[in-house]
């Protein structure tokens, strides 16, 4: 937005000036000493393959010649590559926003060098600027990429650059944490008095410096004249806001199991332009409320503008699918048509790349195109349907209080029939009506309607149940034979359906056999309900146990259902545990003791609780009077999300489960008198 209409007078308000926080960074570009090659990582990351010695960034504003401001972003980075396993850091990618052809962000002041220590002396190899290449990323972004030369284990790489951007709504974020330890990470931002940004900090690490101050500044802006006439220079003056944040000795961010997205917890700071104050009487809001944002989305040609238009170009083809069906059956047929006939080419999209008609004609599109097409088809057939926007688990959590659309990356459809609501996603092959992939359960979604209220998508509300029954008997040839019946949970069933579209049945049967710890033959495999996508799958097959007449037999009564590894191995955890759903797994075994054998040793039964009410593990094993072994094992978690304070209890709980489930029954051959 240009300041031409409002910069008529010079702002000259006087305010109290606070002293600015000073940077503790002592690292200067090009000043590498032999001692830098022997820098050690923090004790918590003693085995790190690389050390980020310094990562220093800043954003400032300056007046430009177009009657506006330009953002000046600078980054300087120095890295010690201790091992070739960290050479991935030697290829750097810098995102550049395109905007319009005449206002593309400009990369300037680029320098990069590799330093090696040779005979006690620092030898520099400069990167030729011609090695900086440009790659297209998407319609809005390109990547400036370069790779350092003369890489050797123990070398130091260092680079710096400047980005000049006319898009002050895109004030760059900063990540203090990396997958490698960082000795010093620092970000400074100087914001002119008229710009108001919302600042969002994430992460659990304490800041070494987190300061705010003001500094009276003058910004000179040249306003071009009309029709090549003389221009004018205006001065904008006032208290600029200065923020400085830094963290010293930042530990490497380690990926843990059951973490939805590292972006939720990695230490970072992000900025969102809220409003621009041109004068006391003229404040322009940039961040709108949800009602206005939803209205704008529904008028956007890349989102909802055509949803309620009569789409005659799809009627004939849809009618063949619908036939004479009505009500819920009709809605299901419309959903199945899009699910079974359209291919999703991008599962990370809030907006359409093409208009609805083109996506329909090509039978392909991104997740927004296909599910908006589905929504439009439902509306055109008299149903109450609306789009819902959300952020998938790997995309990170969103702020529900602020309508920041760039946080969202997914669109589904919500259908209402009578008083029942259904959430639909036609981009997932073989998914059932009213089901969403588990990646969509990431706290909340937002319905885009006149009242854009939240829709709960908590993973705690998603229940996955599984039951396995094994019956084993002695046959007339003194062999142990039996049947395996496994009723899978819905999401495990969905994964199996997908797996069997890519894998031959023979290969799947071989993988089943490998899952058993004992020598087992599997035959007559039947998978029930494979084509009933609304229902979970059942797996049935026959088994034969081959124990070769050994004197001593060791076997695990859980067979293929053993939990062999604790998913929580770290001794501590700074962020929550986020499982995809609540779980309840039950295993039943009824087994005749092999003829000619007796039970020498058998694990004891046990039952433990997780935090009294949040879960339980049950392991019940008995030898009955009719020479049978009977077992019931149940693992139940009554919630999906656990706080860091719960982590140690959860880790110990699973450690106990793994240890208990590893125990074996010992059978001993009965000696004949």
N, C-alpha and C positions, 0 to 999 in steps of 0.2 A: 504494500500500500504506500503510495507516494505522499510526501508531506507538502506537496505544492499548494494544496487548498488551505493549509492551516499554518504554515510557517511564515506568517506575515510580520510577526514581531519577534524580537529577541527575548528568549527566556533568560531572566537574570536573577532568579530567586537566590537568596543567600541562606545557607544552612550551616549548622555546626559541623565541623570537619573532624572525623575520627582518624586517628593514626592507623595506617594500613598494616596488616600482618605482613611480616617479611618471610620470604621463602628461605627454607633451610637447605635448599638444593645447592650443592657445591659442585655439581657436574657441569662442565662447559664443553660444548661441541669441539671435537678435535684434540682435546687435551687428555690424551691417554698416556698413562705411566706404566712401567713394568709391574708396579704393585697392583694395578687393576686386574691383572691376569690371575692373581692369587686370592681374589675375593671369595669368601666362603658364604654359603647360603645360611639362613637361620637354622638352628638346631632341629626344628620340626621338619625341615626339608633337606636333611644332610645328603641324601642320595639324588638330589635333583640333577637332571641332565643339562639344565641351563639356569642362569641367574639373570633376571632383568635388573640391571644395576640402577637404571634411572628411566622413568617414563614421566615426562613433564609436558603438560599441555596448557594452553591459555586461549581464551576467546576475548576479543575486544571489538569495539565498534568504531567505525570512522565514517565521516560524511563523504559522500561521493559526488560525482558530476551529473547525477540524474535526479537530483532533488530528493535524495533518500539516504539510507545508511547501508553500509557494507559490513558484514561480519568478517573478522580476521581471526581465523583459527590457526594455531601453531602447535606442532607436536615435535618433540625431541625424544629419542629413545636410544638407549645403549644396553646391549645384551652380551653376556659372556656365554659362549656355547661350549660347555664342558665336554659334551659328547655329541657324536654325529647323530644320535637318536633325537637330538633337538634341532637338527638342521632345517626342519620345517619352518622355524622362525626366520630363516634366511630369505624366505619369499614373503614379501610384504604386499598387502592389498589395501589400497586407499579408496573408499567409496566417494564418488563424485556425483552430485545431483545435477541432472540435466536442465530441468525447467524448460523454458523456451530457448530456441536456438541462439537468441541474442543475449541470454542471461545465464548461460551455463556457469557453474562454479569453476573457478580458476585455481589450478595448482601452481604454486610458485615457490621459489627459494629452495628447491629440492637439492639435497646433498646426501650422499651415502658412501661409507667406506668400511672396508674390512681391515682389521689390525691383527697381525700375528707377532708373537715374541720370538725373534730369531737371534740366537747368541746374546741374549740379554738386552737386545735393542728392539724397539717397537717399529715394525715395518707396516706402512699403510698402503693399501690397494684401493684406489678410488673407483667407484662405479661410474661408468660412462653414462651420461644423462640420456644418451640414445637408447640405453637399455630399458628405459621406462616405457612400458607398452600400455595400450588402452584396450580394454575388453568390454563388450556390452554385457550388462547384468540383467536389466529388464528395461521396460520402456521409459522409466524415470531415472535409472542409474547406470553409470559406467564404472569400471574399476581401473584405476591406475596401478599397475603391478610392476614390481622389480625384484630381482634376485641378486644377492650379494656374490661377488667373485672371490676366488682364492680362499675357499672355506677349508679350515682344518680344525681338528679337535683342539679346544682351548683358545680359539680365536675370539675376538670381540667384534661385533658389528654395531654400527652406529648410523643413525640417519635423522634428518629433520626436513620439514617441509611446511609450507603455508597454504591454507585454503582461503580464498576470498569469495564470499558468497553474498548475493543480494537477498537471500531468503532468511530474514532474521526470525522467522517462525521455526527455523530448523537449527536452533542453537545446539551444538553438538553435545552429546552425552559423554561421560567419562567412566571408564571401568578401572578401578584401582587394583583389582585382583585379576589374576591370570592362572593358567594351569601350571605355571612355573612361579617360584617365589620372586618377589619384587623388593628390592632394598629400599627404594624411594619412589612413590607415586604421588604426583601433585597436579592439581588443576586450579587455575585462576580464571575468574570471569569478571569483566567490568561491563556493567549494563547501564546504558544511558537513562536519564531520569524518567523519560516518558514510557519506557517499556516495563511491563509488569509480567514476570514469569512465575509460574508455579514450579517449585523446586522439589523433586522427589528423590530422597536418598533410600538406598536399599543396602542390605547386608548387616552383619552383626559385628564387624570389626570396629573398634573405637578409632576415631580420627586422631592423628597426632596434632593436626591443625584443622580447625573448623571455625573460621572467622568470618564476620561480616562487618563492613565499615562503609563509609561514604567518602567520596572525594569530589570536590567541585571541579567540573570539567567543562570545556568549551568544544563544541563540535561544529566545524564549518561545512556547510552544505551548499553546493552550487546548484541553482535552479535554472535550467535552460529556458531561454525565451521562446515565445511563440513564433513560428514561421521564420526561423533563423534570426530572430531579433536578439538583442542583447539579453544576457541572463543576469541573475542576481546571486549574490552570496549572502546566505543567512547564517547566523550563529545561534545554535541551540546551547544553552548553558543551564547548569543545575547540578544537583547532587547525584552523581553516578553511584550505583551500588556495586561494591567490590566484594566478591566472595573468593575465599581461598580455602581449599580443602587438600589435605595431604595425609598419607599414612606411611609410616616407616616400618620396615621389616614385615611386609605383607606375606602371609603364608600362601602357598599354592592352593588354589581351589581344587579340591579333590571330588570327583564325581562319586556319589554314593548310590547304592541301589535304592529304589523307591524314592527318587527325587523327580518331581514332574519336570522342572526346568531350572537349570543353573541360574537363569536370569532373575529368578525370584529371590535369590539369596547371595549372589556374588556382589561384593561391595562396589557400588556405583552411584552416580548422580545423574539425573535426567532433568531436562527443562521443557516446559510447555508454555508457549506464549498465551497469556491470559487476556491482556488488554493493552491498549495504547492510549496514553493520556496526552492529547495534543494541547489541551488547556484545561482549566478547572471546569469549564462548561462543555468540553468536548472530549469525552472518553469513549473510545470505540472498543466494544467487547470483541475479542477474537475467539475465546473459548465460550461456546454457547451452552444453554441448558439442554437437557435431554429431549425435551419436547420440540424445541427448535431444530436440534440435530436430527431427530427422527424425521421431521417434516422435510428437511433438506435432503436426507437420504432417499425419501420416497419420491422426490422430484428430480433426483440425479439420474441422468440417462444411463449411467454405469451401474445403477442399483435398482431403484424401484419405479422409475417413471412409467414403464410400460406394463407393470404388473396387472393393472385393472383395465387395460385396453382389451378390446375384443380381438383375440388372436385367432382369426379364421384360418390362418395358414397351418394350424395344427389340428383343427377340428376333425377333419376326415380321418386322419391317421389314428387319432385318439379314439374315435368312435368305434373303429374296428376292435380295439382293446376292451372298451367299456361294454359294448353290446346293450342289453336291456337291464343291466344291473343298476341298483339304486343304493342310496345310503352308504353304510360302511363298506359294503362289498364293492361299490363303485369307486370309492376313495382308494381302496386297496388296489384295484386294477390300474388306476391312474398312477399310483406310486410304483407298482411293479413294472409298468411300461417304461418309465424313466430309469429305474434301477437296472433293468435287464437289457436295455437297448442303447444306453448312453455310456460313453467312456470319459472318465475324469482325467484330465491331463495336468491338473495342478490342485493339490489339496491344501493350498495355503493362499487364500484369496478372499478379500472382502468385497472387491468390485469385479464386475464383468470386464473381460477384454473385448468381447463382441456383443452385439445386440442379441436379444432373445431369439429372434427369427433365424439368425445365422447359426447360433448354437443348436437350434432345433434341426436345421437342415443338415448340418454336419454330424449330428449325433455325438458331439464331443464338446467339452468345455471345462472350465475350472469349476471348483466347488460352488462358487457363487452363481455361475451361469446355470448349472444343472439344477440346483435347489431353488433358484428363483424361477426357472422354467416350471418346475413341479408346482411351486406356489401359484404361479399364474394359471396353470392348467386347472388346479383345484378351484381357484376363484372363478374362472370361466365356466366351470361346471356347477356353480351354485354353492360351493363350500365356503365356510368361514376359515380362511387361511391367511397367515402372515409370516414374513421372514423373521428369523431370530439370528442375531449376530453373537458370536462368542469367541473366546480365545482358547485354543486347544492346549492340552497340558504341556507339550514341549514348547509352546510359544510363550508361556508364562501367564501369570495372573494379571488381572486388570484392576484399575482403580474404578470402583463403581460410582464414586461421587462425582467424577469428572468425565465428561464425554470426549475422551481422547480416542478417536477412531483408529489411529495407527496402532493401537494396542490389540485390535481385533484382527483375526485372520481366517474366519470361518463363518459360513452361513448355512443354516438349516431351515426347515419349514415347520411351523406349528399349525396343526389342524384341530378345529373344534367340531365335534358332532354331538348334538344334544348337550349334555353337560360334561362330556369326556374330552380331554385334550390328548393329542398324539404328537410327538416330536418325530420328524421324518428326515432321513438323509439318504437320498437316492444315489449317492456317489459310491457307496460301498456295495460291491457285488455280494449277493447271497445274504444280505442283512434283512432282518424281519421288519414287518410293518410296526411302527411305533418304537423302534429301537434306534439308538445312536451308538456309534463306536465309543468305546470307553475313553478314548482320548478327548472326547467332548465334555466329560465330567470334570470341570475345573472351576468349581464354586458356583458361578452364575452365568446365564446368558441374558440378552436384552431383546425383548420383542420390539420390533419396529412397527409402531402403530401410533394412533393419536395419543395414547397414553403408553409410553415406552417403558413399561415396568420390568423389573427383574424376574427371571425364571430360574428357580433353584436347579443347579446341576452339580450338587455335591456328590463326591464319590462315596460319602457315607451312606447315601441313599441307594446305592447300587449294590445289589446282593448277588453273589455268585455261589451257587451250591453244587456240590459234586458228591455222588455216592458210588462206591465200588463194592461189588459182592463177588467173592470167589468161593466156589464149592469144589472140594477135592476128595475123591473117594478111591478106594482100591478096586480095580476092575478084576475080572475073572482070570486075568493073566498075571496077577500080582503086580500090576503097574499102577502108578498114581495118575489118574486122569481127572479132569474137571472142567468147569466152565467159568468163564470170566464175564461179568456183566458190569459195564461201566457207564453210568449216566453222568454225562459231562455238564458243567455249567454252561450258560448261554455263550459267554465270550470265549471260552475254550472251544466250544462247538464252532463258533464263527471262524476261529483260527484254523481248526481242522478242515472245515469246508474249503477255506482258501488254500491250505496246504495241498489238499487232494486235487485241486485244479492244476497244480504245478508238478505233482509227483505221482508216479505210477503206484498202483495199489501194492504191487510186489515189494517196492522199495519201502512203503509204509509198514508192511508186515515185518520186513527185516528190522526196521527201527523199533517196532514193538518188542521183538525178541531180544534186542540188545538192551532194552530197559530192564530186563530181568537179571538179577545177580546170579541166579542158578541156571543150570542147563535146562532149557525149556523148549518144547516144540509147540508151535502155534498153528492152528488149522481152523478152517471154516469161519473165517472172519466175516462178520456181517455188521455193517454200519447202518443203523436205523435212523430214519427221519432226515437223511441227507438233503432231500429236496423240500422239506417242510421248514422253510427258513424262519418261521415264527417260533419254532420249537427247538429245544436243545437236542443234541445228538446222543444216541446210545450206541456203545460198542460191545458186541458180543463175539466171543470166540472160544474154541476148545483148547485146552492145554494138556500136555503130557510132561511129567517131571522125570528126568533121567538122572538117577542117582547111583547107577552102576554097582549096586550091591556093596557099597562101602561099609566098613565096620563102624565108622563114625560119620555122621552126616551133620553139617552145619548149614542152617538156612535161616533167612530172615522171613518171618511170617508176613511182613508187609509186601514182599515180592517187589513189584515195580513202583510201589507208592511211597518208597522211602525218601525222606528229605535228607539229602546227603551233605548239604552245605548250609551253614548259617548265612543268610543274606546280609547280616549286619556284623561286619568284621572289625570295623574301626572301634577303638577303645572309647572315643568320644565323638559327638556330633553336634554341630552348631545350629543346624536347621532341621525342620520337621521331617518326619517320615510320612510319605504320601503314597499309599497303596492305591491301585486303580479301583478297588471295590472292597466291600465287606465280604468275608469268605467263611464258608462252612463246608468242610470236607469230612466225609464219613467213610470208613473202610470196615467191611465185615468179612471175616474168614471163618469157614466151617470146613475142617479138614480131618479126614481119618488119618490116624497114625499108620505109617506103612507097616504092612504085615511083617512080622519078624523083628520089629524094632520097639524100643521103649524110650520114653523121654528121660534123658539123663540130666538135662538142665533147661530151665525155661525162665525168661525174664519175668520180673515181678510187675504186677499191675500198679498203676498210679493214676492220679488225677491232680492237675495243678491249674490254678487260675491266673489270669493276667490282670493285675490291678483290680482283683475281686470281681468286677462286672464287665471288663472290656474284652475278655476272651477266655478260652480254656483249652487245655490239652488233656485228652482222656486216652489211656492205654490200658485196656482190660484184656487179660489173657488167662484162660483157664484150660485145664485138662479135665474133660468130663469123664464120668464113670463108664461110658460106652466107648472108651478109647478114641475120643476125638479131641482135637484142639480147636477151641473157639476163641475168636478174637473180635474186639470192636475197638477201633482207633478213631478218634475224632479231633480235628484241629479247627477251632472256631475263633475268628476275630470279629468282634461286634462293631468295630469302627475301622475306617480306612486311614484316618489321619491321626498322627501322634506327635506331641510336642517334643522338643529336644530334651525336656526334663523327663519324659517317659522313655527316652532312648535306652538307657542302661537296663531298665526293667525289661524292655522289649528284646534287647540283645540277649539277656540272660534267659529269657523265656524260650527263644528260638535255639539257643545253645543247648538247653535241656532237651528240647524236642529232637534235635539232631542226634544227641548222645543216646537218648532212649530208643529212637527208631533204628539205631545202628545195631542194637542188641540182637543176638541170634538164639534160636532154639537148637539144642544139641540132642540128636537122636543116636542111640547106641543099639547095635545089633544084639539081639538076645541069643546068648549061647545055648546051643542045644545040649541037653544032658545025655 
